[in-house]
Amino acid sequence: MAVQPFRWEPKMAPDAYKTYAIVSPLTSHFRPATCAEVDCPHYLHGWRVRVESLTPDLLHAARNSGRRYTEQPVAAGETWLVFEAGQACFKAREHRTRMDRAPLYVVRDGDHRGNPRGTRARLHQRPENWVEDFAEHQQKLADEIEKG
């Protein structure tokens, strides 16, 4: 069962809020990487897979993947395919490494419930401007709270 993170119930409508974020999207700030580049534990130390836990098609794929392995019988009904270190793991296509790009400094109208006005997000070119925007917004909120 997945546990939902606790979230305070907002006291105002979504259009009364701004959302500030510093983001590095996978599509623009990361690139595919090799197991060696990400210090993949399977690449560094090898790994093993229990034969009995695999479907026939996955067992065939593992045995015919071109990766070096030994078959290790442990007990009746328990056999492992033990893959050597220094070769790409089965999740190598999922590995990503960060590119040398600055994060994006974004300000959106609304909150987690959405942006009711449908305004476009503002992308600050410099982090200092994002910080200034944030500080001005915080001050505006503090002034409103002080008014009562």
C-alpha angles and dihedrals in degrees: 000000000000117000115225115225114248113255127184113238107246117240095212137048118276092253089065091066140073125204119215119198140171106205140177106192118211091232096058107021103041135053133196112277139193124247089252093054093055097039090241108200091221091053092046099043107014124241143230137222127200109237094212092057093058127088114236092257093050091047090051091048092049094048093046099040094105091243120130114250144149126221111234119193109203104172139334105307094009121097128153133203104219113202121203123241119253099053134097114275124228091262095050092119089061096055115112134180128200118255121220096264129128115246121255117256106213135182119190131182114240132024138253089310092063144261105289094186091051093225120167120256117256116233114203115212094208128041091225090063091050090051091048091050090049093049093049091050091049090050091049090053092047090051091051092049091050091053088056 
